[in-house]
């Protein structure tokens, strides 16, 4: 047993140092290793939106317009300047997270000619109806036409688009 004690004491320090070095490298590796973000890819359009997009595409091409999808309201309209910061923030917060489903834009200027909101049965709900009323009011005040559709009657959608294009 005496030989074991001598050998143990002889190797204890080097083994401990090696273990300590490995542990330090492990900690440094974990510290430097990038943390994975909790994000995953998703589709831009729902099945219903994609179906409508495919029906809208020939209409947009017929009138020489580009289709834009899921545009943030705050990228279409802005809060007028000159308001106090708190008041400006209050109004900006109302538009910053809202989106419109589609827009038709002039390909040369990217100026929006008409917005298209693809409605579904959720738009009947009180909070959704209130949201739609607010959005419609903002676009009305800023002279940006918006069409609401269930996407079933593309002939009517095309007629509405044509009416907008002819009057602008």
matplotlib code that plots the C-alpha trace (Angstrom):
import matplotlib.pyplot as plt

x = [0.0, 3.0, 3.9, 0.4, 0.5, 3.9, 2.6, -0.7, 1.1, 3.4, 0.6, -2.0, -0.7, -0.2, -3.6, -5.2, -3.5, -4.6, -8.1, -8.1, -6.8, -9.5, -12.2, -11.0, -10.9, -14.5, -15.7, -14.0, -15.6, -19.0, -18.6, -17.4, -19.8, -22.6, -26.0, -28.5, -31.3, -34.8, -36.0, -37.3, -38.2, -41.9, -43.8, -44.6, -48.2, -50.8, -52.4, -55.4, -53.2, -51.0, -54.1, -55.3, -51.8, -51.9, -55.3, -54.2, -50.9, -52.5, -54.6, -51.6, -49.6, -52.6, -52.4, -48.6, -48.5, -46.3, -47.8, -46.4, -47.2, -47.7, -46.6, -46.4, -48.8, -46.0, -44.2, -47.2, -48.3, -46.6, -47.6, -47.4, -44.5, -44.9, -46.7, -45.3, -43.2, -45.8, -48.6, -46.5, -45.6, -49.2, -50.3, -47.2, -47.9, -51.3, -49.8, -46.4, -47.6, -50.4, -50.0, -52.0, -52.1, -51.4, -50.7, -50.5, -47.7, -46.3, -43.2, -41.3, -42.0, -43.2, -46.0, -48.9, -52.0, -54.3, -54.3, -56.0, -57.1, -58.0, -60.7, -61.9, -64.5, -62.2, -63.0, -66.5, -65.2, -65.7, -61.9, -61.1, -63.9, -62.6, -59.1, -60.5, -62.4, -59.3, -57.2, -59.8, -60.0, -56.3, -56.1, -59.1, -57.5, -54.3, -56.1, -54.9, -57.7, -58.2, -60.3, -61.6, -62.3, -62.8, -60.9, -63.7, -65.0, -61.9, -64.0, -65.3, -61.8, -60.5, -63.3, -62.5, -58.8, -59.6, -61.9, -59.1, -56.5, -58.7, -59.5, -55.9]
y = [0.0, 2.2, 2.1, 3.2, 6.2, 7.3, 6.9, 8.6, 11.6, 11.7, 11.8, 13.8, 17.2, 16.7, 15.0, 17.8, 20.4, 18.6, 18.3, 22.0, 23.0, 20.9, 22.4, 26.0, 25.2, 23.8, 26.9, 29.2, 27.2, 27.4, 31.1, 31.8, 29.4, 31.4, 30.9, 29.6, 32.0, 30.6, 31.5, 29.3, 30.1, 30.4, 31.1, 34.7, 34.0, 31.7, 29.2, 31.5, 34.6, 32.6, 31.5, 35.1, 36.3, 33.8, 35.2, 38.8, 38.4, 38.4, 41.4, 43.3, 42.4, 43.5, 47.0, 47.1, 47.1, 45.3, 43.4, 44.0, 41.7, 42.2, 45.8, 47.4, 50.3, 52.5, 52.1, 53.4, 56.3, 58.3, 60.4, 64.1, 66.1, 68.8, 66.8, 66.5, 63.3, 61.6, 62.3, 61.3, 58.0, 57.4, 57.6, 55.8, 52.9, 52.5, 51.9, 50.3, 46.7, 46.7, 45.3, 45.2, 42.0, 43.4, 46.6, 47.4, 49.8, 51.6, 49.7, 52.9, 54.9, 52.2, 54.6, 52.6, 52.8, 50.6, 48.5, 45.1, 43.5, 39.9, 39.3, 36.1, 35.2, 36.6, 40.1, 39.7, 39.6, 42.9, 43.6, 42.8, 45.0, 47.9, 47.4, 47.4, 50.6, 52.3, 51.2, 52.3, 55.7, 56.2, 55.2, 57.4, 60.4, 59.8, 59.3, 55.7, 53.5, 50.2, 47.3, 44.6, 41.2, 37.6, 36.8, 34.8, 37.3, 38.4, 40.0, 42.5, 42.9, 43.8, 46.2, 48.0, 48.1, 49.5, 52.2, 53.2, 53.3, 55.4, 57.9, 58.4]
z = [0.0, 0.6, -3.1, -4.1, -1.7, -3.2, -6.8, -5.9, -4.4, -7.4, -10.0, -8.0, -8.8, -12.6, -12.9, -11.0, -13.2, -16.4, -15.1, -14.1, -17.5, -19.3, -17.1, -17.8, -21.6, -21.3, -19.5, -22.1, -24.9, -23.4, -22.8, -26.4, -28.1, -29.7, -28.2, -30.7, -31.3, -30.8, -34.3, -37.1, -40.7, -41.5, -44.7, -45.5, -46.6, -45.2, -47.6, -48.1, -48.7, -51.2, -53.0, -53.2, -54.3, -57.2, -58.3, -57.9, -59.9, -63.4, -62.4, -61.2, -64.4, -66.6, -65.1, -64.8, -61.0, -58.5, -55.6, -52.1, -49.3, -45.6, -45.4, -42.0, -41.6, -40.2, -43.5, -45.4, -43.2, -40.5, -37.6, -38.5, -37.2, -34.5, -31.9, -28.4, -27.9, -25.7, -28.2, -31.2, -29.4, -28.6, -32.2, -33.6, -31.2, -32.8, -36.2, -35.6, -35.3, -37.8, -41.3, -44.5, -46.5, -50.0, -51.9, -55.6, -56.3, -59.3, -60.4, -61.2, -58.1, -55.7, -54.8, -53.4, -55.6, -53.5, -50.4, -50.3, -47.0, -47.3, -44.8, -43.2, -40.5, -37.8, -39.1, -37.7, -34.1, -32.2, -31.6, -35.2, -36.5, -34.3, -35.7, -39.2, -38.6, -37.2, -40.1, -42.6, -41.0, -41.1, -44.8, -45.5, -43.8, -45.8, -49.1, -49.6, -51.0, -49.3, -50.6, -48.2, -49.8, -48.9, -52.1, -53.7, -56.4, -58.3, -60.9, -58.3, -56.9, -60.4, -61.0, -57.7, -58.5, -62.0, -60.4, -58.0, -60.8, -63.1, -60.4, -59.2]

ax = plt.figure().add_subplot(projection="3d")
ax.plot(x, y, z, "-o")
ax.set_aspect("equal")
plt.show()
